[in-house]
């Protein structure tokens, strides 16, 4: 301001004292310690130290929408469950619908349960028929956040086979072998070659000798029979893939006490008597899974470790493999399957799957599968969600 000097006129100017450093100035001019402001206790005589003007709300982090699992691969008739959650409550409930805008409420295959305005569960208890190949859903928040999830319905083939789009099943070894076996050439497309089947393993060269077969099935490993043609599937056998007890399954089957006859393990319970007295076809039983899965899904936070266990019965003791969304396990470097002692002795096998540093994309359906010769048994689904 400026003061015009005029003779014979006196002007009084008053300036309020400022508070000291480390103090908060109340609206009435009084001062209080800075740490006393916005501590939810009124210290200023006029209460200005706790007013909205003095204590603005801290900015909220952006909302996050979680749709888990993002991708599910299942088979016809198997139940499916997905969940969508928003990390805060907004003005209206979440909406889950088909990506083309159709409402799920019009589709009797789905049950939609709103556990809270920001938490919805989507279930298909009876699964889907064999004519359905793919279903895409989206979850939308009132503020416009959007996440999608896709359900793929795979068609069943025999062990070691995959299905062509036309419906025919061909052996896994016929995929990406340079010959068109599917009528539309699907088996030779790059996207088909990228798919993984945990049962099928490629044959490799041994001491410079090339294999005569392209693939072998995992339960043929170390079974006493040369499936690759160069012995690749019979080298480095330590019997750690089927059972901890060597008496329960080695590379060969002993035809009985007092007998010197041994036959390849693969001949045991194959439907043809190979031992002199037929001992290899006595007391045989197909595989069955007795300990796996549960009704409620497993909920895992990112970075945690997932542990699943599975036990199966069968004679000979079955090989147990693990599937993720009906294919191979995610990121094999973080996934480890190990054989455990079976509670049923030589009439069973037990396996534990451990996945470390769990992350988004690992959520989905896990299964264990028991394999004996041409027979197999699949577990109930282990549904795993990112929490």
Secondary structure, DSSP 8 states (H G I E B T S, - for coil): ------TT------------TTEEE-TTS-EEEGGGTTSSS--STTSGGGSTTTS---------EEEE-SEEEEETT--EEEEEEESS--SS--EEEETTS-BGGG-TT-EEEEEETTEEEEEETT---TT--EEEEEEE-TT--EEEEEEEEE----TTEEE-TTS-EEEGGGTTSSS--STTSGGGSHHHHT---TTEEE---BTTB--SSSEEEGGGTTSSS-SSSSSGGGSS--S-SS-SSGGG--SEEE--TT---EEEGGGTTSSS--STT-GGGSS-EEEEEEE---SS-EEE-TT--EEEEEEEEEES--EEEEEETTB--SSTTTEEEEEE--TTGGGEEEEEEEE-S--TTS-EEEEEEEEETTEEEE---EEEEE-
